[in-house]
Amino acid sequence: MNGVNGNKEGYVFKVASEPWELEEIFRLNYETFVEELPQHETNPSRRLIDQFHDENTYFICVRGTELAGMIAVRDKRPFSLDRKLGSVDEYLPPGLSLCEIRLLSVRSERRNGLILQGLLSHVAKYCVDKGYQMALISGSTQQLSLYKKLGFEPFGPLTGTPEASFQPMYRRVEGIDHEFKDLLHWSVEERDDKRVVNLMPGPVAVHPDVERAFAHRPQSHRSPAFVAGVRRAKDRLRKLVNAQHGEIMLGSGTLANDVIAAQLSLESGHGLILSNGEFGDRLLDHATRFGLKFDAHREDWGQPLDPDAIANTVSQGSYAWVWAVHCETSTGVLNDISFLKGVTAKAGVKLVLDCISSIGTTPVDLQGVFLASGVSGKGLASYPGLSMVFYNHQVEPQPHKLPRYLDLGYIADKGGVPFTTSSNLLAALGAALDIFDPAHHFEHIAERTRALRDSLRTAGFSILADEEISAPSIVTIVLPPDCNSVELGTRMENAGFALSYNSDYLVQRNWIQVCLMGHLNDADLEPLIPTLQREYATLRQETPFQA
């Protein structure tokens, strides 16, 4: 399906386009307007094709391969009401752009209000986008109070039969989308009565203590309390990763890696960048944008870095530095820091690491590492917006060589607070660090991820990274060609699980990811596998009907 919109009950709203959807429309049309509201004669096929079918735009609600509801809109005259009343122009103001909304039907067992609201909301937006000025309906006399509540006003005599009578009605289109917006917001997009479990690599779910800390009154970054908070956070982070120094900056992990690239621009000689995924490739981009001289060593996505090839390259290359990603978020591969530290130390080469997705999810020891990046979100389970650079040497300001915001020496020289930084983000990070217990956290997340990988394999899913090289927080599922990753991800979110699937590198490869980084409860994860199996099976069943 294309252009879908869904809700947390698994309903999907869209414009009908597939042959199977049209066939289901004919059947629901028969059930409603022959059997429930008798307007047409019965027939053995139990199908009713509307007289204006080729001119109708159908908005439908489906769940799996079940058509739960439908509604049609058309703007070509004569309307159905023209044929019943003569010309509707006799009853309406002149010169308006009109449309007729017809064939509203929701299966009896699905009449819980959600489908009606979703259908009407989508039709309302469509009418506004098309520039219609007035919408006409034939409202069942059994539902007049509903239609009046929606702003429709009666005109002309009743039509139909005593068994199924209808009242012609109209309403101005102006404002209809805004009046129905709350209905769409409630029923389709953001139902607050059913929590979505966040299984993305960022932003991640945070603990209530982190939420409360973030909500504190903002402080000046020059206040003693704020400066003390920065100092405490830096000390705790340094201890967590075993680094001598660390600076906290306002920005994403991209900023931290730009700061690292700026520092590498001060080094003589050229470097080696290792890549086995999207974020290794981004290191190449950082280096290129800074004009660094470097060679690139690439491995296939989902594969580990080849130790023999890298050891040979490093020993023979006369490199000044080597830059690599520890946890490759795009694949779920955890590269071997111990090996990289050993091979670079032996060659007298400085090691630089992107630890953005590893800090907080697995033990990280940065002793002997030249520079490394991290972030406040992801494994540390706070809000995104703060990034870190860790280092084990003295840095000096470089006012004639580097931009102020990217000058690690300048940041350090100012005690880590050279510019405005969000006290709210700092407070949230502090609360997350208060909760963080390395002694139990790393073991728990590893066990939880192993169990998830085992369950996925048992359920028949293909996992990208082999167990011995997999990160303890990211599981990448390789989907077959007949199961679209974006559609499956959308369905899972509608069913209550927010997975990672929208990034370009995932879409291009038809991959979907389950990430166990933030504040999660085991009970939240129990329905994950059954839900994924159900949505996966449903989506694959639909494939034969797609063009």
SENUZA-39065 format. One record per residue (C-alpha): x, y, z; residue number from 1. Coordinates in Angstrom, 3 decimals. Example, Ala and Ser with C-alpha at 12.3 -4.5 7.8 and 13.67 -1.06 7.14 Angstrom:
<atoms>
@east 12.300	north -4.500	up 7.800	i 1
@east 13.670	north -1.060	up 7.140	i 2
</atoms>
This chain:
<atoms>
@east 0.000	north 0.000	up 0.000	i 1
@east 1.129	north 3.519	up -0.717	i 2
@east 0.272	north 6.708	up 1.126	i 3
@east -1.218	north 4.887	up 4.095	i 4
@east -2.111	north 6.310	up 7.468	i 5
@east -2.795	north 4.063	up 10.404	i 6
@east -3.788	north 3.919	up 14.032	i 7
@east -2.853	north 1.916	up 17.062	i 8
@east -5.677	north -0.599	up 16.499	i 9
@east -4.042	north -1.760	up 13.273	i 10
@east -6.475	north 0.077	up 10.979	i 11
@east -4.983	north 1.595	up 7.839	i 12
@east -6.683	north 4.446	up 5.936	i 13
@east -5.943	north 5.017	up 2.255	i 14
@east -7.372	north 5.700	up -1.193	i 15
@east -8.501	north 2.432	up -2.793	i 16
@east -6.181	north 1.459	up -5.620	i 17
@east -5.695	north -2.305	up -5.614	i 18
@east -7.976	north -4.798	up -7.429	i 19
@east -8.707	north -6.713	up -4.222	i 20
@east -9.727	north -3.474	up -2.496	i 21
@east -12.213	north -2.649	up -5.250	i 22
@east -13.632	north -6.156	up -5.091	i 23
@east -14.142	north -5.790	up -1.343	i 24
@east -15.840	north -2.420	up -1.948	i 25
@east -18.373	north -4.114	up -4.237	i 26
@east -19.105	north -6.695	up -1.543	i 27
@east -19.420	north -4.207	up 1.305	i 28
@east -21.587	north -2.031	up -0.927	i 29
@east -23.940	north -4.995	up -1.389	i 30
@east -24.019	north -5.872	up 2.305	i 31
@east -24.878	north -2.299	up 3.237	i 32
@east -27.164	north -1.014	up 0.499	i 33
@east -28.906	north -4.250	up -0.452	i 34
@east -29.072	north -6.251	up 2.764	i 35
@east -28.884	north -3.700	up 5.603	i 36
@east -30.457	north -0.639	up 3.923	i 37
@east -32.464	north -2.144	up 1.060	i 38
@east -32.137	north 0.185	up -1.905	i 39
@east -31.275	north -2.339	up -4.628	i 40
@east -32.384	north -5.786	up -5.697	i 41
@east -30.552	north -8.873	up -4.462	i 42
@east -28.322	north -10.786	up -6.871	i 43
@east -26.548	north -14.162	up -6.675	i 44
@east -23.051	north -12.655	up -6.892	i 45
@east -23.662	north -10.536	up -3.753	i 46
@east -21.738	north -7.702	up -5.395	i 47
@east -22.990	north -4.166	up -6.015	i 48
@east -21.028	north -1.922	up -8.358	i 49
@east -22.012	north 1.708	up -7.926	i 50
@east -23.471	north 3.476	up -10.946	i 51
@east -20.726	north 6.121	up -10.665	i 52
@east -17.958	north 3.664	up -9.849	i 53
@east -15.504	north 4.843	up -12.519	i 54
@east -15.807	north 8.437	up -11.309	i 55
@east -15.644	north 7.754	up -7.559	i 56
@east -12.620	north 8.288	up -5.358	i 57
@east -12.905	north 5.719	up -2.581	i 58
@east -11.392	north 6.252	up 0.847	i 59
@east -11.168	north 2.981	up 2.688	i 60
@east -10.132	north 1.536	up 6.027	i 61
@east -8.464	north -1.869	up 6.014	i 62
@east -6.965	north -4.138	up 8.613	i 63
@east -4.899	north -6.809	up 6.945	i 64
@east -6.975	north -7.936	up 3.980	i 65
@east -10.281	north -7.011	up 5.609	i 66
@east -12.146	north -3.961	up 4.354	i 67
@east -13.538	north -2.418	up 7.533	i 68
@east -15.122	north 0.707	up 6.071	i 69
@east -15.427	north 2.926	up 3.021	i 70
@east -16.655	north 6.269	up 1.753	i 71
@east -16.684	north 7.776	up -1.760	i 72
@east -16.463	north 11.319	up -3.131	i 73
@east -17.247	north 12.572	up -6.637	i 74
@east -17.524	north 15.993	up -8.281	i 75
@east -18.955	north 15.226	up -11.731	i 76
@east -22.563	north 16.225	up -12.443	i 77
@east -25.225	north 15.022	up -12.443	i 78
@east -24.950	north 13.886	up -8.856	i 79
@east -26.977	north 11.070	up -7.387	i 80
@east -29.050	north 13.754	up -5.658	i 81
@east -29.609	north 15.530	up -9.000	i 82
@east -31.351	north 12.395	up -10.246	i 83
@east -33.476	north 12.157	up -7.106	i 84
@east -34.399	north 15.835	up -6.647	i 85
@east -34.141	north 17.240	up -10.122	i 86
@east -31.320	north 19.782	up -9.890	i 87
@east -29.797	north 20.448	up -6.477	i 88
@east -28.971	north 23.944	up -7.728	i 89
@east -32.553	north 24.925	up -6.900	i 90
@east -31.825	north 24.424	up -3.192	i 91
@east -28.300	north 25.782	up -2.910	i 92
@east -26.491	north 29.120	up -3.291	i 93
@east -25.312	north 29.651	up -6.878	i 94
@east -21.795	north 29.493	up -8.238	i 95
@east -20.245	north 27.052	up -5.751	i 96
@east -17.835	north 24.223	up -6.479	i 97
@east -19.706	north 21.125	up -5.303	i 98
@east -18.871	north 17.537	up -4.487	i 99
@east -21.040	north 14.644	up -3.357	i 100
@east -19.985	north 12.282	up -0.569	i 101
@east -21.654	north 8.876	up -0.755	i 102
@east -21.501	north 5.199	up 0.121	i 103
@east -20.423	north 5.631	up 3.729	i 104
@east -20.310	north 2.182	up 5.254	i 105
@east -18.596	north 0.558	up 8.237	i 106
@east -18.918	north -3.147	up 8.904	i 107
@east -21.293	north -3.716	up 11.802	i 108
@east -18.713	north -5.511	up 13.938	i 109
@east -16.271	north -2.598	up 13.464	i 110
@east -18.593	north 0.242	up 14.436	i 111
@east -16.579	north 1.568	up 17.352	i 112
@east -16.284	north 5.161	up 16.146	i 113
@east -12.633	north 4.996	up 15.128	i 114
@east -13.237	north 4.015	up 11.520	i 115
@east -15.964	north 6.586	up 10.928	i 116
@east -13.814	north 9.359	up 12.299	i 117
@east -10.795	north 8.293	up 10.256	i 118
@east -12.762	north 8.084	up 7.018	i 119
@east -14.467	north 11.440	up 7.516	i 120
@east -11.197	north 13.096	up 8.461	i 121
@east -9.482	north 11.897	up 5.300	i 122
@east -12.399	north 12.937	up 3.118	i 123
@east -12.434	north 16.368	up 4.767	i 124
@east -8.784	north 16.956	up 3.951	i 125
@east -9.325	north 15.731	up 0.381	i 126
@east -12.240	north 18.139	up -0.139	i 127
@east -10.190	north 21.082	up 1.090	i 128
@east -7.197	north 20.102	up -1.040	i 129
@east -9.424	north 19.838	up -4.139	i 130
@east -10.850	north 23.311	up -3.564	i 131
@east -14.482	north 22.250	up -3.162	i 132
@east -16.733	north 24.835	up -1.524	i 133
@east -19.702	north 22.678	up -0.532	i 134
@east -20.206	north 18.972	up 0.133	i 135
@east -23.519	north 17.147	up -0.325	i 136
@east -24.670	north 13.902	up 1.286	i 137
@east -27.776	north 11.748	up 1.532	i 138
@east -27.903	north 11.154	up 5.266	i 139
@east -29.732	north 8.158	up 6.647	i 140
@east -32.639	north 9.399	up 8.732	i 141
@east -31.441	north 7.035	up 11.460	i 142
@east -28.236	north 9.079	up 11.819	i 143
@east -29.435	north 12.670	up 11.351	i 144
@east -28.179	north 13.774	up 14.759	i 145
@east -24.668	north 12.593	up 13.861	i 146
@east -24.646	north 14.431	up 10.539	i 147
@east -25.946	north 17.615	up 12.146	i 148
@east -23.204	north 17.366	up 14.747	i 149
@east -20.737	north 17.211	up 11.848	i 150
@east -22.135	north 20.473	up 10.496	i 151
@east -24.445	north 19.192	up 7.742	i 152
@east -27.785	north 20.952	up 7.235	i 153
@east -30.878	north 19.388	up 5.631	i 154
@east -32.371	north 20.616	up 2.371	i 155
@east -35.101	north 19.352	up 0.075	i 156
@east -37.488	north 16.436	up 0.613	i 157
@east -36.615	north 12.961	up 1.845	i 158
@east -35.553	north 10.389	up -0.726	i 159
@east -35.476	north 6.590	up -0.782	i 160
@east -38.146	north 4.266	up 0.569	i 161
@east -40.017	north 3.978	up 3.880	i 162
@east -37.650	north 1.140	up 4.795	i 163
@east -34.548	north 3.196	up 3.903	i 164
@east -35.158	north 6.928	up 3.800	i 165
@east -32.492	north 9.590	up 3.372	i 166
@east -32.289	north 13.325	up 3.959	i 167
@east -30.347	north 15.464	up 1.449	i 168
@east -27.862	north 17.583	up 3.398	i 169
@east -25.039	north 20.040	up 2.737	i 170
@east -22.249	north 21.837	up 4.536	i 171
@east -19.622	north 24.370	up 3.588	i 172
@east -16.209	north 22.837	up 3.023	i 173
@east -14.373	north 25.830	up 4.457	i 174
@east -12.975	north 24.821	up 7.831	i 175
@east -14.087	north 21.211	up 7.542	i 176
@east -10.536	north 19.886	up 7.795	i 177
@east -9.844	north 21.914	up 10.935	i 178
@east -13.117	north 20.860	up 12.541	i 179
@east -12.317	north 17.214	up 11.855	i 180
@east -8.625	north 17.601	up 12.742	i 181
@east -9.135	north 16.589	up 16.363	i 182
@east -10.951	north 13.467	up 15.230	i 183
@east -8.059	north 12.504	up 12.954	i 184
@east -5.514	north 13.348	up 15.645	i 185
@east -7.338	north 11.214	up 18.195	i 186
@east -8.348	north 8.234	up 16.141	i 187
@east -5.583	north 7.887	up 13.588	i 188
@east -2.320	north 9.405	up 14.655	i 189
@east -1.700	north 9.758	up 18.359	i 190
@east -3.970	north 7.716	up 20.588	i 191
@east -2.627	north 8.419	up 24.067	i 192
@east -4.598	north 5.580	up 25.644	i 193
@east -2.243	north 3.003	up 24.170	i 194
@east 1.473	north 3.520	up 24.729	i 195
@east 3.941	north 2.929	up 21.915	i 196
@east 7.007	north 0.939	up 22.981	i 197
@east 10.074	north 2.788	up 21.700	i 198
@east 12.535	north 0.329	up 20.127	i 199
@east 14.455	north 2.859	up 18.034	i 200
@east 18.155	north 3.799	up 18.222	i 201
@east 17.156	north 7.361	up 19.030	i 202
@east 15.427	north 9.175	up 20.389	i 203
@east 14.992	north 6.476	up 23.024	i 204
@east 12.510	north 5.944	up 25.839	i 205
@east 13.588	north 7.739	up 29.012	i 206
@east 12.956	north 7.068	up 32.688	i 207
@east 10.329	north 9.240	up 34.460	i 208
@east 13.134	north 10.726	up 36.595	i 209
@east 14.788	north 11.930	up 33.381	i 210
@east 11.532	north 13.492	up 32.218	i 211
@east 11.131	north 15.317	up 35.525	i 212
@east 14.702	north 16.584	up 35.480	i 213
@east 14.273	north 17.902	up 31.944	i 214
@east 11.169	north 19.845	up 33.043	i 215
@east 13.084	north 21.910	up 35.633	i 216
@east 13.279	north 25.667	up 35.245	i 217
@east 16.107	north 26.585	up 32.829	i 218
@east 19.360	north 27.855	up 34.350	i 219
@east 21.945	north 30.240	up 32.976	i 220
@east 25.004	north 28.459	up 31.648	i 221
@east 27.034	north 30.970	up 33.655	i 222
@east 25.434	north 30.077	up 36.982	i 223
@east 27.589	north 28.236	up 39.550	i 224
@east 25.009	north 25.448	up 39.762	i 225
@east 25.165	north 24.840	up 36.033	i 226
@east 28.962	north 24.860	up 35.906	i 227
@east 29.036	north 22.410	up 38.821	i 228
@east 26.539	north 20.208	up 36.979	i 229
@east 28.762	north 20.138	up 33.905	i 230
@east 31.745	north 19.195	up 36.031	i 231
@east 29.858	north 16.347	up 37.720	i 232
@east 28.544	north 14.978	up 34.425	i 233
@east 32.013	north 15.088	up 32.849	i 234
@east 33.561	north 13.295	up 35.803	i 235
@east 30.985	north 10.512	up 35.708	i 236
@east 31.244	north 10.078	up 31.959	i 237
@east 35.040	north 9.942	up 32.073	i 238
@east 34.890	north 7.234	up 34.715	i 239
@east 32.315	north 5.293	up 32.719	i 240
@east 34.564	north 5.094	up 29.646	i 241
@east 37.954	north 5.265	up 31.408	i 242
@east 39.149	north 8.441	up 29.693	i 243
@east 41.291	north 11.215	up 31.203	i 244
@east 39.288	north 14.077	up 29.703	i 245
@east 35.885	north 14.704	up 28.174	i 246
@east 33.909	north 17.696	up 26.947	i 247
@east 30.138	north 18.035	up 26.624	i 248
@east 28.753	north 20.067	up 23.717	i 249
@east 25.319	north 21.205	up 22.591	i 250
@east 24.676	north 19.223	up 19.409	i 251
@east 24.256	north 15.744	up 17.997	i 252
@east 26.859	north 13.069	up 17.430	i 253
@east 27.558	north 14.644	up 14.055	i 254
@east 28.933	north 17.684	up 15.889	i 255
@east 31.194	north 15.494	up 18.031	i 256
@east 32.632	north 13.831	up 14.939	i 257
@east 33.141	north 17.220	up 13.291	i 258
@east 35.067	north 18.331	up 16.376	i 259
@east 37.180	north 15.190	up 16.047	i 260
@east 37.772	north 15.857	up 12.346	i 261
@east 38.871	north 19.377	up 13.290	i 262
@east 41.403	north 17.951	up 15.747	i 263
@east 42.684	north 15.498	up 13.129	i 264
@east 43.243	north 18.408	up 10.749	i 265
@east 45.941	north 19.574	up 13.165	i 266
@east 47.823	north 16.259	up 12.882	i 267
@east 50.657	north 15.781	up 10.425	i 268
@east 50.569	north 12.784	up 8.123	i 269
@east 47.570	north 10.980	up 6.711	i 270
@east 45.102	north 8.580	up 8.244	i 271
@east 43.154	north 5.379	up 7.651	i 272
@east 39.368	north 5.223	up 8.001	i 273
@east 37.664	north 1.853	up 8.470	i 274
@east 34.079	north 1.365	up 7.322	i 275
@east 31.675	north -1.559	up 7.374	i 276
@east 28.412	north 0.384	up 7.380	i 277
@east 26.632	north 3.703	up 7.050	i 278
@east 28.350	north 5.388	up 9.973	i 279
@east 31.797	north 4.315	up 8.856	i 280
@east 30.953	north 5.895	up 5.525	i 281
@east 29.953	north 9.054	up 7.367	i 282
@east 33.412	north 9.210	up 8.925	i 283
@east 34.748	north 9.272	up 5.374	i 284
@east 32.438	north 12.205	up 4.699	i 285
@east 33.572	north 14.072	up 7.841	i 286
@east 37.187	north 13.625	up 6.801	i 287
@east 36.520	north 14.667	up 3.206	i 288
@east 34.730	north 17.843	up 4.251	i 289
@east 37.710	north 18.796	up 6.435	i 290
@east 40.166	north 18.115	up 3.659	i 291
@east 41.938	north 15.381	up 5.614	i 292
@east 44.371	north 13.121	up 3.817	i 293
@east 43.362	north 9.513	up 4.337	i 294
@east 42.936	north 6.052	up 2.877	i 295
@east 39.730	north 4.049	up 3.235	i 296
@east 39.397	north 0.383	up 4.141	i 297
@east 35.901	north -0.948	up 3.503	i 298
@east 34.178	north -4.200	up 4.409	i 299
@east 30.742	north -5.394	up 3.317	i 300
@east 27.858	north -4.189	up 5.465	i 301
@east 27.056	north -6.703	up 8.188	i 302
@east 30.581	north -8.140	up 8.135	i 303
@east 33.258	north -7.572	up 10.792	i 304
@east 36.441	north -5.657	up 10.124	i 305
@east 39.019	north -8.110	up 8.768	i 306
@east 41.784	north -8.203	up 11.419	i 307
@east 44.463	north -9.643	up 9.143	i 308
@east 43.833	north -7.146	up 6.365	i 309
@east 43.717	north -4.216	up 8.790	i 310
@east 46.841	north -5.303	up 10.672	i 311
@east 48.698	north -5.604	up 7.395	i 312
@east 47.454	north -2.227	up 6.143	i 313
@east 48.276	north -0.406	up 9.376	i 314
@east 51.743	north -1.917	up 9.659	i 315
@east 52.675	north -0.952	up 6.102	i 316
@east 50.855	north 2.356	up 5.690	i 317
@east 52.839	north 4.853	up 7.800	i 318
@east 49.573	north 6.259	up 9.119	i 319
@east 49.264	north 8.973	up 11.749	i 320
@east 45.820	north 7.904	up 12.876	i 321
@east 43.080	north 5.300	up 12.364	i 322
@east 39.380	north 6.256	up 12.687	i 323
@east 36.643	north 3.638	up 13.098	i 324
@east 33.126	north 3.064	up 14.442	i 325
@east 32.792	north 0.895	up 17.532	i 326
@east 29.090	north -0.029	up 17.222	i 327
@east 27.928	north 0.239	up 13.599	i 328
@east 24.305	north 1.279	up 14.134	i 329
@east 23.267	north 0.635	up 10.547	i 330
@east 23.950	north -3.107	up 10.783	i 331
@east 24.216	north -4.022	up 14.457	i 332
@east 27.857	north -5.098	up 14.148	i 333
@east 30.105	north -4.436	up 17.157	i 334
@east 33.669	north -3.861	up 15.972	i 335
@east 36.526	north -5.098	up 18.168	i 336
@east 38.051	north -2.194	up 20.124	i 337
@east 40.633	north -4.406	up 21.820	i 338
@east 41.995	north -5.508	up 18.459	i 339
@east 42.083	north -1.934	up 17.138	i 340
@east 43.840	north -0.673	up 20.260	i 341
@east 46.423	north -3.432	up 19.971	i 342
@east 47.188	north -3.071	up 16.271	i 343
@east 47.450	north 0.733	up 16.420	i 344
@east 49.574	north 0.707	up 19.563	i 345
@east 51.966	north -1.756	up 17.971	i 346
@east 52.342	north 0.509	up 14.948	i 347
@east 52.562	north 3.716	up 16.988	i 348
@east 49.360	north 5.026	up 15.370	i 349
@east 46.696	north 7.115	up 17.140	i 350
@east 43.271	north 5.439	up 17.427	i 351
@east 40.099	north 7.484	up 17.020	i 352
@east 36.644	north 5.992	up 17.667	i 353
@east 32.982	north 6.744	up 17.100	i 354
@east 31.366	north 5.316	up 20.247	i 355
@east 28.004	north 7.011	up 19.770	i 356
@east 25.938	north 3.811	up 19.844	i 357
@east 28.179	north 1.800	up 22.147	i 358
@east 28.545	north 4.022	up 25.231	i 359
@east 25.850	north 2.910	up 27.625	i 360
@east 25.061	north -0.350	up 25.827	i 361
@east 28.326	north -2.252	up 26.268	i 362
@east 31.529	north -1.715	up 28.280	i 363
@east 33.757	north 0.882	up 26.611	i 364
@east 37.399	north 1.340	up 27.676	i 365
@east 38.989	north 4.383	up 26.065	i 366
@east 42.342	north 4.100	up 27.806	i 367
@east 44.982	north 4.842	up 25.186	i 368
@east 42.443	north 6.108	up 22.634	i 369
@east 43.306	north 9.475	up 21.094	i 370
@east 39.764	north 10.809	up 20.527	i 371
@east 36.264	north 9.324	up 20.810	i 372
@east 32.717	north 10.579	up 20.353	i 373
@east 29.538	north 9.907	up 22.330	i 374
@east 26.020	north 11.282	up 22.866	i 375
@east 23.495	north 11.828	up 25.650	i 376
@east 20.760	north 9.777	up 24.019	i 377
@east 20.946	north 6.178	up 22.820	i 378
@east 22.669	north 3.957	up 25.410	i 379
@east 22.770	north 6.601	up 28.154	i 380
@east 18.971	north 6.797	up 27.852	i 381
@east 18.599	north 10.556	up 28.065	i 382
@east 17.285	north 13.026	up 25.501	i 383
@east 19.271	north 13.696	up 22.327	i 384
@east 20.985	north 17.057	up 21.998	i 385
@east 24.252	north 16.733	up 23.901	i 386
@east 27.399	north 15.154	up 22.485	i 387
@east 30.806	north 14.378	up 23.953	i 388
@east 34.411	north 14.111	up 22.861	i 389
@east 36.733	north 12.079	up 25.083	i 390
@east 40.527	north 12.324	up 24.914	i 391
@east 43.661	north 11.329	up 26.829	i 392
@east 46.082	north 14.154	up 26.023	i 393
@east 46.362	north 17.892	up 26.465	i 394
@east 44.579	north 20.065	up 23.910	i 395
@east 45.203	north 23.740	up 23.223	i 396
@east 42.946	north 26.402	up 21.657	i 397
@east 43.512	north 26.910	up 17.938	i 398
@east 42.069	north 30.382	up 17.239	i 399
@east 43.813	north 30.711	up 13.869	i 400
@east 43.032	north 27.251	up 12.577	i 401
@east 39.606	north 26.117	up 13.793	i 402
@east 36.091	north 27.573	up 14.103	i 403
@east 35.240	north 28.435	up 17.707	i 404
@east 32.419	north 25.895	up 17.961	i 405
@east 34.653	north 23.073	up 16.709	i 406
@east 37.748	north 23.952	up 18.732	i 407
@east 38.126	north 21.265	up 21.397	i 408
@east 41.024	north 23.141	up 22.985	i 409
@east 38.932	north 26.294	up 23.301	i 410
@east 36.091	north 24.320	up 24.899	i 411
@east 38.496	north 22.733	up 27.384	i 412
@east 40.154	north 26.071	up 28.119	i 413
@east 36.762	north 27.518	up 29.102	i 414
@east 36.118	north 24.733	up 31.589	i 415
@east 33.727	north 22.975	up 29.253	i 416
@east 31.228	north 25.870	up 29.168	i 417
@east 32.318	north 28.256	up 26.411	i 418
@east 28.849	north 28.792	up 24.930	i 419
@east 25.177	north 28.557	up 25.848	i 420
@east 24.175	north 25.007	up 26.648	i 421
@east 20.750	north 23.696	up 27.640	i 422
@east 20.495	north 23.265	up 31.404	i 423
@east 17.437	north 21.095	up 30.808	i 424
@east 19.394	north 18.638	up 28.680	i 425
@east 22.212	north 18.658	up 31.225	i 426
@east 19.780	north 17.967	up 34.081	i 427
@east 18.221	north 15.111	up 32.123	i 428
@east 21.645	north 13.607	up 31.419	i 429
@east 22.531	north 13.893	up 35.099	i 430
@east 19.349	north 12.065	up 36.079	i 431
@east 20.051	north 9.344	up 33.507	i 432
@east 23.556	north 8.891	up 34.931	i 433
@east 22.080	north 8.680	up 38.449	i 434
@east 19.962	north 5.733	up 37.307	i 435
@east 22.683	north 4.076	up 35.258	i 436
@east 24.220	north 1.039	up 36.982	i 437
@east 26.988	north -0.466	up 34.830	i 438
@east 27.372	north -3.509	up 37.079	i 439
@east 23.930	north -4.802	up 36.124	i 440
@east 22.960	north -2.822	up 33.035	i 441
@east 25.419	north -4.262	up 30.521	i 442
@east 24.676	north -7.856	up 31.477	i 443
@east 20.931	north -7.256	up 31.387	i 444
@east 20.920	north -5.616	up 27.970	i 445
@east 23.125	north -8.383	up 26.539	i 446
@east 20.838	north -11.106	up 27.902	i 447
@east 17.744	north -9.316	up 26.662	i 448
@east 19.180	north -8.910	up 23.164	i 449
@east 20.337	north -12.553	up 22.993	i 450
@east 16.828	north -13.679	up 23.914	i 451
@east 15.358	north -11.377	up 21.263	i 452
@east 17.670	north -12.681	up 18.554	i 453
@east 16.873	north -16.296	up 19.495	i 454
@east 13.131	north -15.605	up 19.428	i 455
@east 13.354	north -13.890	up 16.052	i 456
@east 15.285	north -16.791	up 14.540	i 457
@east 12.815	north -19.288	up 16.017	i 458
@east 10.003	north -17.262	up 14.435	i 459
@east 11.718	north -17.587	up 11.053	i 460
@east 13.268	north -14.134	up 10.667	i 461
@east 16.706	north -13.617	up 9.136	i 462
@east 19.172	north -11.681	up 11.334	i 463
@east 21.986	north -9.741	up 9.651	i 464
@east 24.988	north -9.940	up 11.998	i 465
@east 26.397	north -13.209	up 13.322	i 466
@east 26.089	north -13.702	up 17.067	i 467
@east 29.800	north -13.335	up 17.835	i 468
@east 30.043	north -9.882	up 16.196	i 469
@east 26.613	north -8.516	up 17.074	i 470
@east 26.046	north -5.441	up 19.218	i 471
@east 24.139	north -6.041	up 22.467	i 472
@east 21.513	north -3.453	up 21.637	i 473
@east 20.723	north -3.554	up 17.899	i 474
@east 19.094	north -6.362	up 15.928	i 475
@east 18.802	north -5.914	up 12.168	i 476
@east 16.149	north -8.019	up 10.434	i 477
@east 16.670	north -8.783	up 6.743	i 478
@east 13.264	north -8.986	up 5.077	i 479
@east 12.458	north -10.898	up 1.879	i 480
@east 11.614	north -8.887	up -1.257	i 481
@east 7.890	north -9.593	up -0.925	i 482
@east 7.708	north -7.830	up 2.476	i 483
@east 8.275	north -4.079	up 2.326	i 484
@east 10.227	north -2.841	up 5.358	i 485
@east 8.531	north 0.574	up 5.465	i 486
@east 5.070	north -0.944	up 5.380	i 487
@east 5.962	north -3.479	up 8.053	i 488
@east 7.483	north -0.742	up 10.207	i 489
@east 4.363	north 1.371	up 9.780	i 490
@east 2.144	north -1.541	up 10.757	i 491
@east 4.269	north -2.284	up 13.817	i 492
@east 4.047	north 1.326	up 14.946	i 493
@east 0.297	north 1.239	up 14.478	i 494
@east 0.282	north -1.924	up 16.589	i 495
@east 2.245	north -0.265	up 19.396	i 496
@east 5.942	north -0.822	up 18.620	i 497
@east 8.157	north 1.917	up 17.179	i 498
@east 10.986	north 0.188	up 15.295	i 499
@east 13.740	north 1.700	up 13.170	i 500
@east 12.879	north 1.525	up 9.457	i 501
@east 12.731	north 5.008	up 7.922	i 502
@east 16.436	north 5.745	up 7.477	i 503
@east 17.497	north 5.745	up 3.837	i 504
@east 20.109	north 3.044	up 4.350	i 505
@east 17.464	north 0.727	up 5.858	i 506
@east 14.846	north 1.488	up 3.192	i 507
@east 17.335	north 0.822	up 0.383	i 508
@east 18.177	north -2.614	up 1.796	i 509
@east 14.678	north -3.567	up 2.991	i 510
@east 15.917	north -3.912	up 6.572	i 511
@east 14.155	north -3.174	up 9.830	i 512
@east 15.742	north -2.859	up 13.272	i 513
@east 14.801	north -3.548	up 16.874	i 514
@east 16.955	north -1.517	up 19.270	i 515
@east 17.093	north -2.063	up 23.026	i 516
@east 18.744	north 1.139	up 24.172	i 517
@east 16.423	north 3.258	up 26.280	i 518
@east 14.384	north 2.728	up 29.416	i 519
@east 12.464	north -0.486	up 28.742	i 520
@east 10.548	north -3.037	up 30.783	i 521
@east 10.557	north -6.754	up 30.012	i 522
@east 6.749	north -6.702	up 30.090	i 523
@east 6.759	north -4.156	up 27.247	i 524
@east 8.677	north -6.597	up 25.062	i 525
@east 6.548	north -9.707	up 25.630	i 526
@east 4.015	north -8.960	up 22.830	i 527
@east 6.740	north -7.900	up 20.362	i 528
@east 7.412	north -11.213	up 18.608	i 529
@east 3.729	north -12.284	up 18.289	i 530
@east 2.867	north -8.820	up 16.972	i 531
@east 5.726	north -8.878	up 14.481	i 532
@east 4.735	north -12.362	up 13.284	i 533
@east 1.119	north -11.283	up 12.824	i 534
@east 1.879	north -8.077	up 10.942	i 535
@east 4.550	north -9.786	up 8.831	i 536
@east 2.179	north -12.592	up 7.838	i 537
@east -0.628	north -10.168	up 7.072	i 538
@east 1.573	north -7.996	up 4.898	i 539
@east 2.895	north -10.949	up 2.900	i 540
@east -0.655	north -12.193	up 2.323	i 541
@east -1.488	north -8.890	up 0.660	i 542
@east 1.409	north -9.019	up -1.776	i 543
@east -0.324	north -11.097	up -4.510	i 544
@east -3.012	north -8.422	up -4.781	i 545
@east -0.574	north -5.565	up -5.317	i 546
@east 0.186	north -4.194	up -8.765	i 547
</atoms>
